[in-house]
Amino acid sequence: MLREDRETRSIDARIERHLAERVDGEQHWMARKSLYETGFALVSYVLPQDVKERLDEEMAALIDAQSIRRDMRFAQTGNSPRKMRNVSAADIHQHNGPVRELYDSAALRGALSAVAGEDVLTCPYAPEHYVITHLERPGDTHGWHWDDYSFGVIYVAEVPDVELGGFVQTVPNTVWDKTNPRVFQNLVDNPIVSYSLRPGDMYLLRTDTTLHRVHPVETGGRRTIVNMAFAAARDLSKEIDHETMEELFHV
């Protein structure tokens, strides 16, 4: 009985059961269409409510206990700002709670693969696995950037009303040249798409080909998310320098 209770309570088991009972192929197909057309897909439907609640609790506790204030700019992304509090992958890993369980869930990767139309794989670089980010001060933002790996999965625990900022903006089908990022030129040459979100939402991004940012929050706005990086097979043979991540977390 105890073993059965543990299996029932594990996040992987809960997601697997939820997918079997509540999710159908049409939901995956609609999300896949969105990802293909825009580089963005809302995939909130793959997580049951009790899993979301467990994530919310751990994220709030880690922000209170272990978050560090950052205020930086990165040349590789056109000197775009990072103004936030965050909790590193190492601290999340050591805590060994729901966020780590979610990232390691085979059921989650299977659902994401159904949306992506290809295998969604564990990122080969552990400091990229997950990071909790909290925006709380006016002007806090995760500025315009691309990521090294193909997929980002972002779970939203807390997000303000759209009038207070904190919404996601993307420029799909763009390319990151780290030596000449041309962020502003990409913004001028291409349409910017904006997405409002609600607490409990989760979205999948093609982060290597979608320029993206979080719009700065206004006074009273708070945004708390965990970002998880996943790889495609093509990423495993890339030479990646991880410079921005290493500078951000001093890994």
Backbone as CSV, one residue per row, in Angstrom:
resi,resn,N_x,N_y,N_z,CA_x,CA_y,CA_z,C_x,C_y,C_z
1,MET,0.828,-1.202,0.000,0.000,0.000,0.000,0.861,1.250,0.000
2,LEU,1.939,1.266,0.832,2.798,2.437,0.873,3.453,2.678,-0.471
3,ARG,3.902,1.590,-1.134,4.516,1.749,-2.449,3.513,2.307,-3.440
4,GLU,2.281,1.813,-3.391,1.251,2.304,-4.302,0.977,3.781,-4.048
5,ASP,0.943,4.199,-2.765,0.696,5.601,-2.447,1.812,6.487,-2.985
6,ARG,3.071,6.037,-2.837,4.191,6.819,-3.336,4.110,6.970,-4.844
7,GLU,3.786,5.884,-5.540,3.693,5.938,-6.994,2.553,6.843,-7.434
8,THR,1.433,6.779,-6.700,0.289,7.621,-7.039,0.617,9.086,-6.819
9,ARG,1.419,9.387,-5.799,1.730,10.757,-5.460,2.887,11.311,-6.275
10,SER,3.699,10.472,-6.940,4.825,10.993,-7.701,4.304,11.852,-8.848
11,ILE,5.059,12.884,-9.153,4.626,13.800,-10.211,4.558,13.093,-11.555
12,ASP,5.532,12.237,-11.844,5.504,11.517,-13.112,4.246,10.656,-13.222
13,ALA,3.901,9.946,-12.143,2.702,9.111,-12.168,1.441,9.940,-12.291
14,ARG,1.408,11.086,-11.607,0.227,11.940,-11.693,0.043,12.477,-13.111
15,ILE,1.148,12.897,-13.752,1.046,13.402,-15.121,0.623,12.285,-16.065
16,GLU,1.220,11.111,-15.906,0.876,9.981,-16.774,-0.613,9.657,-16.676
17,ARG,-1.142,9.609,-15.459,-2.565,9.311,-15.276,-3.430,10.427,-15.866
18,HIS,-3.039,11.670,-15.616,-3.784,12.813,-16.141,-3.821,12.791,-17.666
19,LEU,-2.699,12.513,-18.298,-2.654,12.459,-19.754,-3.565,11.365,-20.295
20,ALA,-3.561,10.223,-19.617,-4.387,9.102,-20.072,-5.873,9.390,-19.914
21,GLU,-6.242,10.119,-18.844,-7.652,10.311,-18.527,-8.236,11.606,-19.094
22,ARG,-7.402,12.625,-19.285,-7.941,13.958,-19.574,-7.443,14.595,-20.876
23,VAL,-6.443,14.026,-21.498,-5.817,14.680,-22.650,-5.997,13.808,-23.883
24,ASP,-6.334,14.453,-25.002,-6.502,13.698,-26.242,-5.589,14.249,-27.328
25,GLY,-5.543,13.542,-28.435,-4.647,13.908,-29.524,-4.940,15.259,-30.124
26,GLU,-6.192,15.704,-30.078,-6.533,16.998,-30.656,-5.859,18.141,-29.896
27,GLN,-5.773,18.014,-28.569,-5.092,19.049,-27.785,-3.625,19.145,-28.176
28,HIS,-2.966,17.994,-28.316,-1.572,17.992,-28.765,-1.465,18.582,-30.179
29,TRP,-2.409,18.232,-31.048,-2.335,18.704,-32.427,-2.463,20.222,-32.494
30,MET,-3.393,20.797,-31.722,-3.573,22.239,-31.715,-2.325,22.941,-31.192
31,ALA,-1.729,22.386,-30.139,-0.506,22.973,-29.595,0.639,22.843,-30.592
32,ARG,0.703,21.707,-31.262,1.765,21.494,-32.256,1.642,22.480,-33.413
33,LYS,0.428,22.733,-33.850,0.191,23.700,-34.918,0.669,25.090,-34.496
34,SER,0.355,25.471,-33.270,0.786,26.763,-32.755,2.305,26.847,-32.683
35,LEU,2.950,25.796,-32.201,4.409,25.800,-32.102,5.040,25.913,-33.478
36,TYR,4.497,25.192,-34.435,5.040,25.223,-35.801,4.887,26.611,-36.420
37,GLU,3.752,27.244,-36.194,3.473,28.525,-36.844,4.106,29.712,-36.133
38,THR,4.242,29.651,-34.815,4.649,30.825,-34.043,5.851,30.602,-33.132
39,GLY,6.273,29.356,-32.953,7.345,29.072,-31.996,6.876,29.061,-30.557
40,PHE,5.567,29.208,-30.331,4.974,29.277,-28.990,3.767,28.355,-28.942
41,ALA,3.654,27.560,-27.874,2.477,26.709,-27.695,2.109,26.671,-26.221
42,LEU,0.849,26.949,-25.919,0.350,26.847,-24.556,0.055,25.373,-24.266
43,VAL,0.713,24.835,-23.256,0.568,23.403,-22.942,0.156,23.201,-21.483
44,SER,-0.571,24.150,-20.938,-1.022,24.064,-19.544,-1.804,22.784,-19.279
45,TYR,-2.462,22.288,-20.301,-3.352,21.135,-20.148,-2.623,19.846,-19.774
46,VAL,-1.302,19.788,-19.890,-0.611,18.522,-19.613,-0.375,18.304,-18.117
47,LEU,-0.577,19.331,-17.279,-0.332,19.195,-15.844,-1.641,19.182,-15.065
48,PRO,-1.827,18.215,-14.175,-3.002,18.252,-13.293,-2.861,19.350,-12.246
49,GLN,-3.976,19.777,-11.686,-3.985,20.904,-10.760,-3.146,20.634,-9.513
50,ASP,-3.170,19.419,-8.992,-2.419,19.158,-7.768,-0.913,19.249,-7.994
51,VAL,-0.447,18.916,-9.184,0.970,19.086,-9.506,1.318,20.568,-9.552
52,LYS,0.456,21.368,-10.157,0.691,22.812,-10.193,0.782,23.386,-8.784
53,GLU,-0.074,22.938,-7.900,-0.065,23.439,-6.523,1.233,23.071,-5.804
54,ARG,1.741,21.872,-6.047,3.004,21.474,-5.433,4.167,22.298,-5.977
55,LEU,4.146,22.593,-7.266,5.177,23.457,-7.851,5.119,24.856,-7.240
56,ASP,3.920,25.410,-7.114,3.757,26.751,-6.551,4.364,26.829,-5.151
57,GLU,4.101,25.830,-4.334,4.586,25.830,-2.953,6.111,25.791,-2.901
58,GLU,6.719,24.905,-3.692,8.176,24.813,-3.658,8.820,26.081,-4.199
59,MET,8.282,26.625,-5.279,8.875,27.811,-5.868,8.836,28.987,-4.899
60,ALA,7.712,29.170,-4.206,7.608,30.258,-3.229,8.608,30.070,-2.101
61,ALA,8.761,28.833,-1.633,9.693,28.563,-0.535,11.140,28.813,-0.960
62,LEU,11.504,28.407,-2.165,12.873,28.601,-2.634,13.180,30.075,-2.886
63,ILE,12.219,30.812,-3.398,12.439,32.248,-3.592,12.691,32.928,-2.247
64,ASP,11.911,32.583,-1.244,12.083,33.179,0.082,13.431,32.812,0.696
65,ALA,13.874,31.569,0.476,15.060,31.079,1.178,16.357,31.249,0.408
66,GLN,16.324,31.183,-0.927,17.577,31.038,-1.663,17.725,31.925,-2.904
67,SER,16.776,32.785,-3.172,16.900,33.594,-4.385,17.956,34.681,-4.217
68,ILE,18.574,35.060,-5.328,19.612,36.092,-5.370,19.200,37.146,-6.384
69,ARG,19.410,38.396,-6.016,19.064,39.515,-6.892,20.095,39.644,-8.004
70,ARG,19.622,39.812,-9.255,20.500,39.995,-10.415,20.110,41.284,-11.139
71,ASP,21.112,41.992,-11.625,20.888,43.179,-12.458,22.065,43.237,-13.413
72,MET,21.894,42.659,-14.612,23.013,42.457,-15.521,22.580,42.719,-16.959
73,ARG,23.588,42.866,-17.836,23.360,42.960,-19.277,24.357,42.039,-19.981
74,PHE,23.958,41.541,-21.169,24.780,40.552,-21.858,25.032,40.958,-23.299
75,ALA,26.305,41.074,-23.643,26.677,41.497,-24.991,26.164,40.518,-26.042
76,GLN,26.128,39.224,-25.722,25.705,38.223,-26.703,24.234,38.354,-27.089
77,THR,23.472,39.101,-26.295,22.076,39.357,-26.657,21.831,40.861,-26.775
78,GLY,22.818,41.572,-27.321,22.649,42.995,-27.600,22.544,43.855,-26.356
79,ASN,23.198,43.418,-25.269,23.168,44.144,-23.985,21.752,44.256,-23.410
80,SER,20.930,43.270,-23.690,19.584,43.257,-23.110,19.682,42.971,-21.608
81,PRO,18.768,43.551,-20.804,18.899,43.456,-19.345,18.306,42.190,-18.758
82,ARG,18.821,41.814,-17.597,18.231,40.807,-16.725,18.097,41.462,-15.356
83,LYS,16.884,41.765,-14.947,16.627,42.385,-13.655,15.599,41.522,-12.943
84,MET,16.020,40.824,-11.891,15.171,39.788,-11.309,15.796,39.233,-10.043
85,ARG,15.031,38.401,-9.379,15.580,37.476,-8.388,15.477,36.084,-8.986
86,ASN,16.459,35.232,-8.735,16.317,33.855,-9.218,16.998,32.847,-8.319
87,VAL,16.614,31.606,-8.551,17.155,30.448,-7.835,17.799,29.557,-8.873
88,SER,19.056,29.193,-8.658,19.836,28.467,-9.656,19.436,26.999,-9.737
89,ALA,19.878,26.366,-10.826,19.640,24.931,-11.005,20.274,24.124,-9.883
90,ALA,21.459,24.528,-9.444,22.142,23.782,-8.376,21.314,23.787,-7.093
91,ASP,20.732,24.932,-6.750,19.925,25.005,-5.533,18.613,24.232,-5.688
92,ILE,18.010,24.292,-6.857,16.787,23.527,-7.094,17.083,22.036,-7.033
93,HIS,18.197,21.623,-7.652,18.584,20.218,-7.647,18.804,19.720,-6.218
94,GLN,19.491,20.510,-5.425,19.782,20.110,-4.047,18.507,19.995,-3.222
95,HIS,17.543,20.862,-3.484,16.282,20.809,-2.746,15.503,19.534,-3.058
96,ASN,15.659,19.040,-4.292,15.118,17.736,-4.695,13.608,17.639,-4.457
97,GLY,12.891,18.616,-5.001,11.451,18.653,-4.809,10.686,18.569,-6.111
98,PRO,9.479,19.141,-6.152,8.605,19.015,-7.317,9.178,19.543,-8.626
99,VAL,9.947,20.643,-8.591,10.503,21.151,-9.853,11.436,20.121,-10.470
100,ARG,12.311,19.554,-9.657,13.225,18.523,-10.168,12.443,17.309,-10.655
101,GLU,11.426,16.909,-9.909,10.583,15.787,-10.335,9.927,16.066,-11.685
102,LEU,9.426,17.277,-11.840,8.771,17.621,-13.097,9.749,17.532,-14.251
103,TYR,10.931,18.082,-14.064,11.910,18.064,-15.148,12.274,16.631,-15.534
104,ASP,12.360,15.747,-14.551,12.768,14.365,-14.799,11.624,13.473,-15.279
105,SER,10.421,14.015,-15.394,9.247,13.205,-15.716,9.272,12.718,-17.165
106,ALA,9.269,11.416,-17.332,9.193,10.833,-18.672,7.839,11.128,-19.310
107,ALA,6.788,11.181,-18.497,5.455,11.483,-19.027,5.411,12.899,-19.586
108,LEU,6.039,13.840,-18.886,6.082,15.212,-19.403,6.835,15.267,-20.723
109,ARG,8.008,14.635,-20.792,8.786,14.661,-22.035,8.015,14.010,-23.175
110,GLY,7.262,12.968,-22.873,6.454,12.327,-23.913,5.389,13.262,-24.454
111,ALA,4.727,13.995,-23.562,3.700,14.948,-24.006,4.320,16.074,-24.811
112,LEU,5.458,16.589,-24.355,6.131,17.662,-25.086,6.604,17.181,-26.456
113,SER,7.053,15.948,-26.526,7.489,15.390,-27.809,6.326,15.279,-28.784
114,ALA,5.142,14.950,-28.259,3.953,14.875,-29.111,3.616,16.242,-29.688
115,VAL,3.856,17.296,-28.916,3.612,18.652,-29.402,4.711,19.089,-30.364
116,ALA,5.955,18.804,-30.015,7.086,19.268,-30.826,7.212,18.514,-32.143
117,GLY,6.693,17.303,-32.215,6.848,16.489,-33.409,8.226,15.872,-33.518
118,GLU,8.966,15.852,-32.431,10.289,15.242,-32.361,10.602,14.977,-30.890
119,ASP,11.625,14.182,-30.651,11.973,13.866,-29.272,12.441,15.109,-28.530
120,VAL,11.851,15.338,-27.372,12.283,16.399,-26.464,13.132,15.729,-25.390
121,LEU,14.397,16.137,-25.310,15.400,15.412,-24.531,15.907,16.251,-23.354
122,THR,16.402,15.572,-22.345,17.062,16.254,-21.236,18.217,17.088,-21.763
123,CYS,18.324,18.316,-21.309,19.418,19.193,-21.720,20.750,18.615,-21.225
124,PRO,21.769,18.545,-22.080,23.045,17.943,-21.668,23.864,18.805,-20.710
125,TYR,23.446,20.046,-20.487,24.189,20.968,-19.634,23.349,21.246,-18.388
126,ALA,23.730,20.649,-17.256,22.894,20.655,-16.055,22.519,22.047,-15.550
127,PRO,23.401,23.069,-15.598,22.987,24.389,-15.119,21.835,25.012,-15.898
128,GLU,21.511,24.459,-17.074,20.381,24.958,-17.869,19.075,24.219,-17.563
129,HIS,19.123,23.160,-16.762,17.931,22.336,-16.585,16.738,23.161,-16.120
130,TYR,16.937,23.973,-15.091,15.824,24.756,-14.559,16.363,25.963,-13.802
131,VAL,15.581,27.026,-13.828,15.870,28.217,-13.035,14.540,28.857,-12.657
132,ILE,14.405,29.229,-11.405,13.225,29.943,-10.939,13.521,31.436,-11.024
133,THR,12.607,32.185,-11.606,12.783,33.621,-11.787,11.601,34.361,-11.175
134,HIS,11.922,35.432,-10.440,10.894,36.222,-9.771,11.112,37.696,-10.092
135,LEU,10.116,38.324,-10.736,10.138,39.749,-11.025,9.236,40.443,-10.021
136,GLU,9.752,41.499,-9.369,8.993,42.113,-8.276,9.105,43.632,-8.227
137,ARG,10.147,44.204,-8.850,10.356,45.644,-8.800,9.966,46.267,-10.139
138,PRO,9.516,47.532,-10.136,9.230,48.195,-11.411,10.446,48.142,-12.335
139,GLY,10.237,47.700,-13.564,11.325,47.570,-14.522,11.985,46.208,-14.541
140,ASP,11.662,45.332,-13.592,12.219,43.977,-13.634,11.802,43.298,-14.934
141,THR,12.751,42.605,-15.544,12.495,41.992,-16.851,13.511,40.904,-17.120
142,HIS,13.156,39.983,-17.985,14.115,39.073,-18.627,14.169,39.521,-20.074
143,GLY,15.202,40.324,-20.405,15.233,41.052,-21.663,15.361,40.162,-22.889
144,TRP,15.307,40.791,-24.057,15.312,40.075,-25.336,16.506,39.132,-25.431
145,HIS,16.235,37.885,-25.837,17.309,36.897,-25.947,16.813,35.669,-26.703
146,TRP,17.749,34.859,-27.116,17.510,33.488,-27.556,18.169,32.572,-26.533
147,ASP,17.908,31.268,-26.655,18.567,30.284,-25.793,19.401,29.337,-26.635
148,ASP,20.326,28.645,-25.979,21.231,27.743,-26.692,20.534,26.485,-27.191
149,TYR,19.546,25.997,-26.448,18.912,24.723,-26.781,17.533,24.955,-27.400
150,SER,17.018,23.938,-28.042,15.843,24.091,-28.906,14.566,24.448,-28.172
151,PHE,14.394,23.936,-26.955,13.099,24.060,-26.300,13.225,24.655,-24.905
152,GLY,12.326,25.577,-24.604,12.126,26.051,-23.248,10.702,25.752,-22.829
153,VAL,10.548,25.260,-21.610,9.225,25.006,-21.049,9.106,25.869,-19.801
154,ILE,8.120,26.739,-19.788,7.985,27.718,-18.717,6.670,27.492,-17.993
155,TYR,6.771,27.174,-16.680,5.578,27.053,-15.843,5.409,28.356,-15.072
156,VAL,4.192,28.911,-15.095,3.897,30.225,-14.515,3.137,30.038,-13.202
157,ALA,3.804,30.350,-12.086,3.144,30.264,-10.785,2.396,31.549,-10.452
158,GLU,2.952,32.669,-10.882,2.397,33.978,-10.532,2.651,34.934,-11.694
159,VAL,1.642,35.708,-12.072,1.801,36.659,-13.170,0.803,37.786,-12.966
160,PRO,1.206,39.033,-13.216,0.270,40.137,-12.995,-0.713,40.287,-14.145
161,ASP,-1.713,41.121,-13.901,-2.602,41.536,-14.985,-1.767,42.164,-16.085
162,VAL,-2.199,42.025,-17.323,-1.412,42.480,-18.464,-1.078,43.970,-18.371
163,GLU,-1.915,44.764,-17.736,-1.639,46.192,-17.603,-0.433,46.465,-16.706
164,LEU,-0.023,45.480,-15.924,1.144,45.627,-15.061,2.375,44.943,-15.643
165,GLY,2.329,44.592,-16.920,3.482,43.987,-17.581,3.612,42.510,-17.261
166,GLY,4.840,41.997,-17.456,5.088,40.596,-17.163,4.590,39.630,-18.216
167,PHE,4.090,40.142,-19.344,3.640,39.240,-20.404,4.808,38.902,-21.327
168,VAL,4.639,37.835,-22.098,5.700,37.331,-22.963,5.577,37.940,-24.348
169,GLN,6.713,38.298,-24.934,6.759,38.792,-26.306,7.768,37.972,-27.099
170,THR,7.434,37.665,-28.341,8.287,36.814,-29.162,8.437,37.374,-30.574
171,VAL,9.545,37.013,-31.186,9.774,37.269,-32.609,10.201,35.929,-33.210
172,PRO,9.259,35.172,-33.784,9.583,33.831,-34.279,10.438,33.864,-35.530
173,ASN,11.041,32.722,-35.812,11.824,32.515,-37.036,12.963,33.519,-37.160
174,THR,13.704,33.664,-36.068,14.879,34.529,-36.042,16.099,33.698,-35.658
175,VAL,17.275,34.232,-35.940,18.517,33.473,-35.754,19.435,34.251,-34.824
176,TRP,20.064,33.546,-33.887,20.981,34.150,-32.926,22.412,34.060,-33.448
177,ASP,22.966,35.194,-33.790,24.390,35.305,-34.101,25.042,35.950,-32.880
178,LYS,25.752,35.170,-32.091,26.291,35.681,-30.827,27.326,36.777,-31.027
179,THR,27.984,36.793,-32.180,28.988,37.826,-32.434,28.351,39.126,-32.922
180,ASN,27.120,39.034,-33.448,26.418,40.216,-33.949,24.916,39.959,-33.814
181,PRO,24.381,40.056,-32.611,22.999,39.611,-32.374,21.924,40.432,-33.077
182,ARG,22.170,41.712,-33.353,21.229,42.544,-34.111,19.811,42.435,-33.539
183,VAL,19.697,42.510,-32.216,18.392,42.377,-31.579,17.427,43.448,-32.070
184,PHE,17.843,44.714,-32.050,16.937,45.784,-32.453,16.570,45.687,-33.927
185,GLN,17.512,45.256,-34.769,17.195,45.096,-36.185,16.148,44.002,-36.379
186,ASN,16.264,42.934,-35.602,15.247,41.885,-35.661,13.881,42.407,-35.230
187,LEU,13.855,43.296,-34.250,12.588,43.862,-33.794,11.974,44.764,-34.853
188,VAL,12.803,45.475,-35.590,12.308,46.363,-36.642,11.846,45.577,-37.868
189,ASP,12.569,44.503,-38.183,12.314,43.767,-39.428,11.169,42.759,-39.320
190,ASN,10.738,42.425,-38.108,9.776,41.336,-37.926,8.647,41.743,-36.976
191,PRO,7.488,41.112,-37.123,6.399,41.393,-36.180,6.698,40.826,-34.802
192,ILE,6.287,41.552,-33.772,6.406,41.113,-32.382,5.049,40.596,-31.936
193,VAL,5.036,39.396,-31.389,3.795,38.791,-30.906,3.820,38.801,-29.385
194,SER,2.699,39.179,-28.766,2.613,39.253,-27.309,1.562,38.276,-26.791
195,TYR,1.852,37.664,-25.637,0.966,36.658,-25.055,0.697,36.997,-23.592
196,SER,-0.564,37.131,-23.230,-0.921,37.256,-21.821,-1.072,35.850,-21.232
197,LEU,-0.806,35.745,-19.943,-0.817,34.449,-19.270,-1.565,34.547,-17.955
198,ARG,-1.893,33.379,-17.411,-2.548,33.301,-16.115,-1.762,32.371,-15.210
199,PRO,-1.876,32.522,-13.874,-1.237,31.561,-12.978,-1.679,30.137,-13.308
200,GLY,-0.717,29.222,-13.333,-1.009,27.838,-13.686,-0.793,27.521,-15.144
201,ASP,-0.502,28.536,-15.954,-0.202,28.281,-17.363,1.205,27.699,-17.522
202,MET,1.385,26.975,-18.610,2.701,26.482,-18.989,2.796,26.569,-20.506
203,TYR,3.955,27.026,-20.996,4.100,27.135,-22.439,5.429,26.563,-22.906
204,LEU,5.416,26.113,-24.147,6.584,25.539,-24.815,7.048,26.525,-25.870
205,LEU,8.340,26.837,-25.859,8.926,27.777,-26.817,10.035,27.111,-27.609
206,ARG,10.130,27.431,-28.904,11.311,27.110,-29.693,12.330,28.217,-29.423
207,THR,13.068,28.063,-28.358,13.857,29.166,-27.823,15.114,29.477,-28.630
208,ASP,15.555,28.563,-29.479,16.754,28.834,-30.277,16.437,29.614,-31.548
209,THR,15.182,29.604,-31.978,14.784,30.312,-33.211,13.674,31.324,-32.959
210,THR,13.442,31.649,-31.712,12.415,32.621,-31.348,13.020,33.638,-30.386
211,LEU,13.298,34.829,-30.875,13.721,35.916,-30.008,12.566,36.207,-29.046
212,HIS,12.866,36.335,-27.755,11.774,36.481,-26.795,12.218,37.274,-25.570
213,ARG,11.235,37.833,-24.888,11.507,38.525,-23.634,10.253,38.521,-22.773
214,VAL,10.417,38.898,-21.496,9.308,39.205,-20.608,9.223,40.723,-20.494
215,HIS,8.071,41.280,-20.847,7.899,42.729,-20.768,8.119,43.198,-19.327
216,PRO,8.837,44.291,-19.112,9.088,44.765,-17.744,7.799,44.922,-16.948
217,VAL,7.860,44.560,-15.674,6.690,44.718,-14.809,6.605,46.153,-14.311
218,GLU,5.376,46.575,-14.058,5.113,47.898,-13.493,4.993,47.784,-11.972
219,THR,4.836,48.908,-11.299,4.660,48.928,-9.849,3.485,48.039,-9.455
220,GLY,3.730,47.137,-8.540,2.699,46.205,-8.098,2.658,44.900,-8.860
221,GLY,3.410,44.800,-9.945,3.435,43.565,-10.730,4.423,42.558,-10.165
222,ARG,4.028,41.312,-10.138,4.905,40.218,-9.671,4.747,39.048,-10.641
223,ARG,5.883,38.477,-11.022,5.866,37.339,-11.943,6.837,36.286,-11.433
224,THR,6.357,35.058,-11.250,7.184,33.964,-10.752,7.037,32.774,-11.686
225,ILE,8.146,32.316,-12.227,8.106,31.189,-13.168,9.291,30.260,-12.896
226,VAL,9.168,29.042,-13.408,10.339,28.184,-13.536,10.520,27.907,-15.016
227,ASN,11.723,28.169,-15.495,12.081,27.903,-16.885,12.900,26.616,-16.939
228,MET,12.490,25.702,-17.798,13.194,24.426,-17.961,13.683,24.306,-19.397
229,ALA,14.951,24.004,-19.579,15.536,23.867,-20.915,15.585,22.400,-21.313
230,PHE,15.148,22.124,-22.537,15.215,20.778,-23.099,15.892,20.854,-24.462
231,ALA,16.452,19.736,-24.872,17.216,19.681,-26.121,16.484,18.857,-27.171
232,ALA,16.826,19.126,-28.422,16.495,18.245,-29.540,17.741,17.450,-29.899
233,ALA,17.571,16.404,-30.676,18.717,15.564,-31.042,19.814,16.379,-31.716
234,ARG,19.413,17.370,-32.530,20.405,18.178,-33.255,21.294,18.984,-32.317
235,ASP,20.799,19.279,-31.114,21.583,20.086,-30.167,22.770,19.324,-29.600
236,LEU,22.688,18.007,-29.607,23.698,17.205,-28.922,25.044,17.253,-29.617
237,SER,25.079,17.655,-30.878,26.344,17.748,-31.605,26.822,19.192,-31.769
238,LYS,26.089,20.149,-31.205,26.479,21.552,-31.296,27.643,21.860,-30.352
239,GLU,28.464,22.834,-30.737,29.446,23.396,-29.825,28.829,24.645,-29.212
240,ILE,28.584,24.599,-27.918,27.885,25.682,-27.224,28.779,26.202,-26.116
241,ASP,28.941,27.537,-26.036,29.888,28.086,-25.063,29.279,28.385,-23.693
242,HIS,27.949,28.497,-23.587,27.254,28.721,-22.306,27.710,30.006,-21.610
243,GLU,28.203,30.955,-22.367,28.797,32.147,-21.742,27.798,32.944,-20.916
244,THR,26.592,33.162,-21.450,25.639,33.980,-20.705,25.196,33.282,-19.420
245,MET,24.975,31.974,-19.477,24.564,31.241,-18.277,25.680,31.247,-17.234
246,GLU,26.909,31.067,-17.666,28.016,31.057,-16.742,28.233,32.418,-16.092
247,GLU,28.029,33.472,-16.884,28.162,34.814,-16.328,27.035,35.104,-15.342
248,LEU,25.835,34.654,-15.670,24.686,34.931,-14.821,24.802,34.231,-13.470
249,PHE,25.247,32.973,-13.486,25.272,32.190,-12.258,26.677,31.895,-11.743
250,HIS,27.686,32.366,-12.452,29.085,32.141,-12.050,29.372,30.648,-11.883
251,VAL,28.884,29.841,-12.839,29.110,28.398,-12.751,30.450,28.038,-13.391
